[in-house]
């Protein structure tokens, strides 16, 4: 009688663990979709700005998130098979996949945190030089497009202020046609509108682009970190459930 009760209790615990893993897999898929979405969003929505950064850390963090999100989709199927079949080998594979994805997200999180700490210094040292020396220069078309989009999207002019353009290679060249700022500084872009640098015509009092780009990138890094931490917590729960179910199957093979 006591043996039958013990077996029933063991079956009940095994079933509960299976349902918990199914629920976890659903949440895991949702989290994986979020990770993948954040990675794609980071690279696609404002990908032009990546050419303005001195290092590739920001882009690498996004690529790592895309890799982790893609692996989550595959791992979710492995998890479902492991739960349904109740085979220790499948559960071991599932646990290993969760651990690998956890480590990948940990690397992305560390990169995002490190880059967040030195983001301001990098922009201050690099962006002004990039804009003044490379704008509208041969072979720097990507940077030129990125600067134009940056100034229009964030309603800014120059790295610190519109006066930064006066020392730029472009403005000092004959190609500028006596412009004081590039046309992308204008509130309404028309040919040669950069000839007039009055606040009514250009983004002169709205501030420079360094502060606004820094805030934009910092917000993205915070999102990357928050999503990574959230999914990592889910994975820890999943690894615990997997270990428990593995032990139950080892004790009770039926």
Phi, psi and omega in degrees: 000313180293327178295318178296319179296320180295320178295318178298319179295320178295318178298318181297317179296319179297316179297318179298317179296322178297316179294321178298320179292326176296315178298316179300317181299321178297312179296326179295317177298316179299314178297321178296320177296322178294316179298313179298318180297318179295319179297314179294317179302318181297319184278326188271311189298316182232038185297335180301327185289341182298332180288347180269354182267145183287326181245167181259014184300318181298314180293321180298319178300318179293319178297321179296320178297320178297317177298314180297317179297321178294320179294328179300319181300314180293317182296326178301318178294319178299319179296317178298316179297320181295319181290316183294314186278339179053043177256134183297326180295319178294319179295322178296318178297317180298314179299318180296319178297317178299319181294318179297314180296320178301316180294321178297315180293327177297318177297315179299318179296318179296317178298316180297319181293315180298315181293324178300323183292328184247013182298314183298313181297320181296315181295318181296322182279329191253321189295316180300317179295318180298315182291318185283329185261335187248346183297130177060028178258152180303133180083357181244037183298322181296320179292320179299313178297320181295318179294317179300315180292321179301312182292327179282317182294319185258004177052057180225169181213119182082167181289313176253322176197174185296336180294342179298332183291339183295336179260010183278155179298321183295310183294326180281351181270167179288340180295336181288343181054045177067019174294150174266333177214160174297156181298336181290351174282345185286145177291325172233112186283123173222159180304129178064022179293341179288359177291337185242119184255030177288146180303336178286343184253323183236169178278075186267322182263354181282348177103173180275176186272341183300310183298319184287322177291323178299316179295319179299311181293322179297319178298318178297318180294324177295320177296316179301314180295316182296315179295317179299316180294318180300312180291325178298321177297320176299319182294323177298317177300316180298320179294323178295313179300319181297316178297319180296315180294323178301317180291323180294318180294326179293324180280317184237095188282356184280000000 
